[in-house]
Amino acid sequence: MSAKKLIAANWKMNGSRALVEAVSQQLTSINATVDVLICPPATLLAHFPVSEHFSLGAQNISEHQQGAYTGELSAGLLLEAGASFVLLGHSERRQYYAETDALVCAKLQQAVAAGLTPVLCIGETLAERQQENTQQVIAKQLAAVYASHPELLVKSVIAYEPVWAIGTGESATPEQAQATHAFIRAQLALYDSAAAAKVRILYGGSVNAANCQALFAQADIDGALVGGASLKPDEFMQICQSAK
Ligand code: PEP
């Protein structure tokens, strides 16, 4: 379990310069006992003021370092634009853009090489949970990166996001989430036990101001990855303030 919780906002393809201003302003009064990360669309990164109250992250990067890849953004470019983190392997990328475990691993290597902290998103679909395959799916997603690159764990953040809980209003219960987080930490210990004890494992999936406290009370939940509720500055602030 990590000492300081991390609350990350995934704006997805939402937001505006007005939201950048509202959220930056709101976060000037955030308590220093929590780390806050905002992952807006890449075009908004440069519109955030430099702040000691929050970090910025991208939502995706290319698996290539540079070159003739029209429309893509490299880790280095995003770093230069102000990002210090990047979400990788989000279920929407896996589902809509056919991102495989191998591709996610290549992107994670690029992120770390450039100096970005990767937030590796993993999680099972509803069908996989109903077939009682949650642990198998998660173990495979983790092994795809850390079995071959255990040295990357110490530089990573993990986000457990059950696909059935994302954007559905149906969060995992604190007990369900805790059980899976404990499993994730145990799996990671197979690759690097010291890093596994410290790595931050965030929960994501319909986190809001009403359910966050019970989630944050769980031993292996080190913060949250927040989608929908992160677009509402007041509610996002409440979630951040609940994470002490
Ligand atoms: C997400 O997409 O990472 C997410 C957790 O979304 P939501 O909070 O809206 O479920």
Residues whose N, C-alpha, C, O or C-beta is under 5 A from the ligand:
A	BS01	PEP	N10 A165 I166 G167 T168 G204 G205 S206 V207 L225 V226 G227 G228 A229
